[in-house]
Amino acid sequence: MPKRISRLRELNSCADWIASRRPSVRKKWAACLPDELVSDILCLWVFWARSDQLPPHGRWRSWLFMGGRGAGKTRAGAEWLAGEIRAGRAKRIALVGPTMNDVREVMITGESGLASIGAHGDRPEYEASRHRLVWPNGAVGYAFSAEEPKRLRGPQFDAAWVDEVAAWNNAAATWDMLQFGLRLGDTPRLVATTTPKPVPIVKRLLADESCVVTRGASALNAANLASGFVEAMRAQYGSGTLGRQELDGELVENRDGALFAFSTIDASRVNTVPELDEIIISVDPAVTSHKGSDACGIIAIGRAGHDAFVLADATMQGMPSTVWAPRVAELAEAFDADAILAESNQGGELVRDVIAQTGTGRVVKLVHARLGKKLRAGPVAALYTAGRVHHVGDFRELEDEMVGFGFSNDSPNRLDALVHGVTHLCLARGAPRISRI
């Protein structure tokens, strides 16, 4: 790497610095470049990258790059990995995303993905049927999904790139399995790229002394985004919680005016469950089953004394009753539930009949929601604040819905099922309530 470029790393990017100079300076700079660098400069990432997109100096095992939407996180992860492969330091690589579709469409074939960057002679071949990438020098990258952490049990790697870790289901299990597999070579390394959310896996990385952190805002990459994108998003979201998180790349614990807060949920999270006095499967049925339909909220909840424990989220999107009803019955059997609780506002007795037709044999109790969603959710939010509702593990989609409640027009089906279930277990049977002073 030319020394001049190395020293310019602390600026926004070398390309920006050169572009900002007088024409005479630019000409002198270009005249000093070796011929081989002139031909390769379009593919020279260190020239185009901002300092926050480049790997930190020093010895580290994990690098966490948190950035706003469009901040160039994907490109940073892909370029780091491509550089490790060219240098021969990475030969067996793990690529992990929220879903297998995310790995393929973003990390591999996306505009900033591994198959789209670098000189054409250095680009890998994607073998879709085997979920792997093969580079010309023999390096192999294997695709994994956070939906299936057990697939990471067994394989071993010398490098890994993991994307959108804050959006992973089974985050802790996926991360742990990957760490056990990073055991090849002298210094196996990992880069994690994500939009920040105050979820346990992100907090865990921030607390890890072997993990280095860089941050990037969307505005820093405005030149590579659609014209007016950053300004339009800033005008809509301003400097509030969502704007700071999604545009500035800040880790924001709580949303302004929200009933539920990540910090409150996390404070009462547990990994083990005491002996439960009662278990129910709470269902917020969907009345239609096309692609744009509301989800059918399916949440397993238990009660021990006066506390509730959220055990599972089996919510299904766009499925008919012939699919979600058997799923409810399976969950009831798996947890040996005492009853199935279902909202009857849409469907009435038909909801009970649909579930009964599965042959579950469990008692089906119907609840008719008379109050609005926010009024129903308020007392349950108070229980969370009091530390009386515990999530047994991570439920990313449910928790996102809880914290985002009231900030979008999406139907909060997971939250509805949760509210009905917690209300039934902790508020509708004479259990101590939270006093309003």
C-alpha positions in Angstrom: 0.0 0.0 0.0 1.5 3.4 -0.9 2.5 5.3 2.2 0.5 8.4 1.1 -2.7 6.4 1.0 -2.0 4.8 4.3 -1.6 8.2 6.0 -4.8 9.4 4.5 -6.9 6.7 6.2 -7.8 9.1 9.0 -9.7 11.3 6.5 -13.2 10.6 5.2 -11.7 8.7 2.3 -8.7 9.1 0.1 -10.9 9.6 -2.9 -12.7 12.5 -1.2 -9.4 14.1 -0.2 -8.1 14.0 -3.7 -11.4 15.3 -5.1 -11.3 18.3 -2.8 -7.8 19.4 -3.9 -6.9 22.0 -6.5 -6.5 20.6 -10.1 -2.8 21.1 -10.0 -2.5 19.0 -6.8 -4.6 16.3 -8.3 -2.4 16.2 -11.4 0.8 15.9 -9.3 -0.8 13.2 -7.2 -1.8 11.2 -10.3 1.7 11.6 -11.8 3.2 10.0 -8.7 1.1 6.8 -8.9 2.8 3.6 -10.0 1.4 2.4 -13.4 0.1 -0.8 -11.8 -1.9 1.2 -9.2 -3.5 3.4 -11.8 -5.0 0.4 -13.6 -6.2 -1.1 -10.3 -7.4 1.9 -8.4 -11.1 1.3 -9.2 -10.8 -1.9 -7.2 -8.5 -0.5 -4.4 -10.9 -0.4 -1.5 -8.5 1.5 0.8 -8.6 4.4 -1.6 -12.4 4.7 -1.7 -13.3 3.6 1.9 -13.9 5.9 4.8 -11.9 5.3 7.9 -14.8 3.8 9.8 -15.2 1.2 7.0 -11.6 0.0 7.3 -10.5 -2.6 9.9 -9.1 -1.1 13.0 -5.3 -1.4 13.7 -4.0 -3.7 16.3 -4.8 -7.2 17.5 -8.5 -8.0 17.7 -10.6 -11.1 17.3 -13.9 -9.5 16.5 -14.7 -6.2 14.7 -18.2 -4.8 15.2 -19.2 -2.1 12.6 -22.5 -0.4 13.6 -23.9 2.0 11.1 -27.1 3.7 9.9 -29.1 2.5 6.9 -27.0 2.8 3.8 -23.8 3.7 5.7 -21.8 1.1 3.7 -21.7 -1.7 6.2 -22.2 -4.5 3.7 -19.4 -3.2 1.5 -17.1 -2.9 4.5 -17.7 -6.5 5.5 -17.4 -7.8 2.0 -14.2 -5.9 1.3 -12.5 -6.9 4.5 -13.2 -10.5 3.8 -12.1 -10.3 0.2 -8.9 -8.7 1.4 -8.3 -11.5 3.9 -8.9 -14.1 1.1 -6.5 -12.4 -1.4 -3.8 -12.3 1.4 -4.3 -16.0 2.0 -5.3 -15.5 5.6 -8.9 -16.7 5.0 -9.4 -20.1 3.4 -12.5 -21.5 5.1 -15.1 -18.8 5.8 -18.5 -18.7 7.5 -21.1 -16.3 6.1 -24.0 -15.8 8.5 -27.1 -13.7 8.1 -30.6 -13.5 9.7 -32.0 -15.9 7.0 -30.5 -17.8 4.1 -32.2 -15.5 1.7 -30.5 -12.5 3.4 -27.1 -14.2 3.0 -27.7 -14.9 -0.7 -29.4 -11.6 -1.7 -27.3 -9.2 0.5 -24.0 -10.7 1.4 -23.3 -12.7 -1.8 -25.2 -11.4 -4.8 -26.2 -7.9 -3.7 -24.6 -4.8 -5.2 -22.1 -4.7 -2.4 -21.9 -8.4 -1.9 -18.9 -10.7 -2.3 -19.8 -11.8 -5.9 -20.0 -8.1 -7.0 -16.8 -6.5 -5.7 -13.1 -6.6 -6.6 -11.4 -7.4 -9.9 -13.3 -9.9 -12.1 -10.5 -12.3 -11.9 -10.7 -12.4 -8.1 -14.5 -12.8 -7.8 -15.9 -16.1 -6.4 -18.3 -18.5 -8.0 -21.5 -19.0 -6.2 -22.7 -22.6 -6.0 -26.3 -22.1 -4.9 -27.2 -25.8 -4.5 -24.3 -26.2 -2.0 -24.8 -22.8 -0.3 -21.2 -21.9 -0.8 -18.8 -19.5 -2.6 -15.5 -20.7 -4.2 -12.7 -18.3 -4.9 -10.1 -18.7 -7.7 -7.4 -19.3 -5.1 -9.3 -22.2 -3.5 -10.9 -20.3 -0.6 -14.4 -21.5 0.2 -17.2 -19.5 2.0 -20.1 -21.4 3.5 -23.6 -19.7 4.0 -25.4 -20.2 7.2 -28.7 -18.8 8.7 -29.3 -17.6 12.3 -32.5 -19.5 12.0 -30.6 -22.8 12.1 -27.7 -22.4 14.6 -27.2 -26.2 14.8 -25.8 -26.2 11.3 -22.7 -24.3 12.7 -22.0 -27.3 15.0 -19.1 -29.2 13.5 -17.6 -27.0 10.7 -14.5 -25.0 11.4 -13.3 -21.7 10.0 -10.4 -19.2 10.0 -12.6 -16.2 9.2 -16.2 -15.1 9.4 -18.5 -12.3 8.2 -21.8 -12.0 10.0 -24.4 -9.5 8.9 -27.3 -7.7 10.8 -26.6 -9.5 14.0 -29.2 -7.3 15.8 -31.8 -8.9 13.6 -30.9 -12.5 14.3 -33.3 -14.9 15.9 -31.5 -17.5 18.1 -28.7 -14.9 18.3 -26.9 -16.3 21.4 -26.9 -19.9 20.1 -25.8 -18.9 16.6 -23.0 -16.7 18.0 -21.8 -19.4 20.4 -21.7 -22.1 17.7 -19.8 -19.8 15.4 -17.2 -19.0 18.1 -16.5 -22.7 18.7 -16.0 -23.1 14.9 -13.5 -20.2 14.6 -10.4 -22.4 15.4 -8.4 -22.6 12.2 -5.2 -20.7 11.4 -3.1 -18.5 13.7 -5.5 -15.7 14.3 -9.1 -16.4 13.2 -11.1 -13.2 12.9 -14.6 -12.1 12.5 -16.4 -9.0 11.3 -20.0 -8.2 12.4 -21.9 -5.6 10.5 -25.3 -4.3 11.8 -27.7 -1.5 12.3 -27.6 -1.1 16.0 -30.4 -2.2 18.3 -30.1 -2.6 22.1 -30.5 -6.3 22.0 -28.5 -8.8 24.1 -26.1 -9.9 21.4 -25.1 -6.3 20.5 -24.6 -5.5 24.2 -22.5 -8.6 24.6 -20.2 -7.6 21.8 -19.8 -4.1 23.1 -18.8 -5.6 26.5 -16.3 -8.0 24.9 -12.7 -6.7 25.4 -11.5 -8.6 22.3 -14.1 -6.8 20.1 -13.2 -3.5 18.5 -16.0 -1.2 17.4 -16.5 1.4 14.6 -19.6 3.5 13.8 -20.8 5.1 10.7 -23.8 7.4 9.9 -25.9 7.3 6.8 -25.0 10.8 5.9 -21.3 9.9 5.5 -22.3 7.7 2.6 -24.7 10.1 1.0 -22.8 10.3 -2.3 -23.5 6.6 -2.9 -27.2 6.7 -2.0 -30.2 7.9 -4.0 -30.3 11.7 -4.3 -32.2 13.2 -1.4 -32.5 9.9 0.5 -30.7 11.1 3.7 -32.5 14.5 3.6 -35.9 12.8 3.2 -35.2 10.4 6.1 -33.9 13.1 8.3 -36.9 15.2 7.6 -39.2 12.4 8.5 -37.4 10.9 11.5 -35.4 13.9 12.7 -33.0 13.4 15.7 -35.5 11.3 17.6 -34.9 7.8 18.7 -35.5 6.1 15.4 -33.5 8.7 13.5 -30.5 8.3 15.8 -30.7 4.5 15.5 -31.4 4.0 11.8 -29.6 7.0 10.4 -26.8 7.9 12.8 -26.0 4.4 13.8 -26.4 5.1 17.5 -27.3 2.4 20.0 -30.4 3.9 21.6 -31.9 2.0 24.6 -35.4 3.3 24.5 -37.8 5.0 22.1 -39.4 8.3 23.1 -43.0 7.9 24.2 -42.9 4.1 23.9 -44.9 1.9 26.3 -42.2 -0.8 26.2 -38.4 -0.3 26.3 -35.6 -2.7 25.3 -33.8 -1.9 28.6 -36.9 -2.9 30.6 -37.3 -6.2 28.6 -33.7 -7.0 28.9 -33.5 -6.3 32.6 -35.9 -9.1 33.4 -34.7 -11.6 30.7 -33.8 -15.1 32.0 -32.3 -18.3 30.7 -34.0 -20.7 33.0 -37.6 -21.2 34.1 -38.9 -22.0 37.6 -41.6 -24.6 38.1 -44.7 -23.0 36.5 -48.1 -23.0 38.0 -49.9 -22.5 34.7 -49.0 -22.5 31.0 -51.2 -21.1 28.1 -50.8 -20.7 24.4 -52.2 -17.2 23.5 -53.5 -16.7 20.0 -54.4 -13.6 18.0 -56.0 -15.2 15.0 -55.6 -14.0 11.4 -58.8 -13.8 9.4 -57.2 -13.9 5.9 -54.3 -15.9 4.6 -52.8 -14.0 1.6 -49.3 -12.6 1.5 -50.3 -9.2 2.8 -52.4 -10.6 5.6 -51.9 -9.9 9.3 -49.8 -12.5 11.1 -51.4 -15.0 13.4 -49.9 -14.2 16.8 -49.0 -17.4 18.7 -47.2 -16.9 22.0 -46.5 -19.5 24.8 -46.6 -18.0 28.3 -46.3 -19.5 31.7 -46.9 -18.2 35.2 -45.0 -18.8 38.4 -46.5 -17.1 41.4 -47.3 -13.5 40.3 -44.7 -13.5 37.5 -45.2 -14.3 33.8 -42.6 -16.1 31.6 -42.6 -15.7 27.8 -41.6 -19.2 26.6 -41.9 -19.2 22.8 -43.0 -17.1 19.8 -44.5 -19.3 17.1 -46.3 -16.5 15.2 -47.1 -17.3 11.5 -47.5 -14.9 8.6 -50.1 -15.3 5.8 -51.1 -18.8 6.7 -54.7 -20.2 6.6 -56.3 -21.7 9.7 -55.5 -25.2 8.4 -51.9 -24.3 9.0 -51.8 -22.1 12.1 -54.3 -24.1 14.1 -52.2 -27.3 14.0 -49.2 -25.2 15.0 -51.1 -23.9 18.0 -52.0 -27.5 18.9 -48.3 -28.6 18.5 -47.1 -25.9 20.8 -49.7 -26.7 23.4 -48.5 -30.3 23.4 -44.9 -29.3 23.5 -45.4 -27.2 26.6 -48.1 -29.3 28.1 -50.3 -26.2 28.2 -53.2 -26.0 30.5 -55.3 -24.0 28.0 -55.3 -22.2 24.7 -56.5 -18.6 24.9 -57.8 -17.0 21.6 -59.2 -13.6 20.8 -62.7 -13.9 19.4 -63.3 -10.4 18.0 -62.9 -11.7 14.5 -64.3 -15.1 14.0 -66.1 -15.7 17.3 -66.9 -19.3 18.0 -65.4 -20.3 14.7 -62.0 -19.7 16.3 -62.7 -22.3 19.0 -64.0 -24.7 16.4 -60.9 -24.4 14.1 -58.6 -25.1 17.0 -60.8 -28.0 18.4 -60.7 -29.6 14.9 -57.0 -30.3 15.4 -57.9 -32.8 18.0 -55.7 -31.1 20.6 -58.1 -31.9 23.5 -56.9 -28.7 25.3 -59.4 -26.3 26.8 -59.9 -23.4 24.4 -60.9 -20.1 26.1 -62.1 -17.1 24.1 -61.4 -13.5 25.1 -63.2 -10.6 23.5 -61.2 -7.4 23.4 -63.4 -4.5 24.5 -60.7 -1.8 24.9 -58.3 -0.4 22.3 -54.9 -1.9 21.9 -53.0 0.8 23.8 -55.4 0.7 26.7 -55.0 -3.1 26.9 -51.3 -2.9 26.6 -50.8 -0.3 29.3 -51.3 -2.5 32.4 -49.0 -5.2 30.8 -46.3 -2.6 30.2 -46.6 -1.7 33.9 -45.8 -5.3 34.8 -42.7 -5.2 32.6 -41.6 -2.0 34.3 -42.1 -3.8 37.7 -39.9 -6.7 36.5 -42.7 -9.2 36.6 -42.6 -10.4 33.0 -39.6 -12.4 31.9 -38.5 -13.4 28.4 -36.9 -16.8 28.4 -34.2 -16.1 25.8 -34.4 -13.7 22.8 -37.6 -13.0 20.8 -36.4 -10.4 18.4 -39.5 -9.9 16.3 -41.8 -9.8 19.3 -39.5 -7.3 21.1 -39.2 -5.1 18.0 -43.0 -5.1 17.7 -43.3 -4.2 21.4 -40.9 -1.3 21.3 -42.2 -0.1 18.0 -45.9 -0.2 19.1 -47.7 3.0 18.3 -45.0 4.2 15.8 -46.3 2.3 12.7 -49.5 1.2 11.1 -48.6 -2.4 11.1 -50.9 -4.7 13.2 -49.1 -5.8 16.3 -50.3 -9.4 16.3 -47.4 -10.8 18.4 -48.0 -8.1 20.9 -51.8 -8.7 20.9 -51.3 -12.3 21.8 -48.7 -11.4 24.5 -51.1 -8.8 26.0 -54.0 -11.2 26.1 -51.9 -14.0 27.6 -50.2 -11.9 30.3 -53.5 -10.2 31.2 -55.1 -13.6 31.6 -52.3 -15.0 33.8 -51.4 -12.0 35.9 -54.2 -9.4 35.8 -57.5 -11.2 35.4 -57.4 -13.4 38.4 -56.9 -11.2 41.4 -53.1 -11.2 41.2 -51.5 -8.1 42.8 -51.7 -5.2 40.4 -49.4 -2.3 39.9 -50.7 0.7 41.9 -51.3 3.9 40.1 -50.2 6.8 42.3 
